[in-house]
């Protein structure tokens, strides 16, 4: 899996500008402490619209099952990904090396590592992907089947490349949802890296801080 922050538009000052435009004021006329205080007020009182003006764009190389988790957060988000109707991208997969048992408390979650049969599980998925799915896809193509139909044989751990663009507020919502302890670990890893790269950019320090990210 690979995460790349492609572009950022805006910063904490833009959040303040959007909040103050009602009074025809700008953040440049206020101290950094005053701007930070305003951001705290906006977040704590759920005035979310100023946080929707800044934008972030990522290029993500992730398995399809992680992509599906990310695109469930749709408000304020646009995304495009590789289409199996046009290109053959059937040769890259994310193979799981550390398996987890099914959670007894959550129907959709996992629990502790699967130690005893972990290697057997690795062998099962590697065999199915390499010896069955990839081979079956290529055979269908060789038979003249269209890509849009042949791709139906491919599994959810097939890697895709997507462009994710969202508002700062949409990104905050994504982090709040997918960084929870009960979120799928593989999805959490991707979002953690997305957040790290945004923090490294250093333009939304106060906005992320007030939302406890």
Secondary structure, 3 states (H helix, E strand, C coil): CEEEEEEEECCHHHHHHHHHHHHCCCHHHCCHHHHHHHHHHHHHCCCCHHHHCCEEEEEEEEEHHHHHHHCCCCCCEEEEECCCCCCCCCCCECCCCCCEEECCCCCCCEEEECCCCHHHHHHHHHHHHHHHHHHHHHHHHHCCCCHHHHHHHCCCCEEEEEEEEEEHHHHHHHHHHHCCCCCCHHHHHHHHHHHHHHHHHCCCHHHHHHCCC
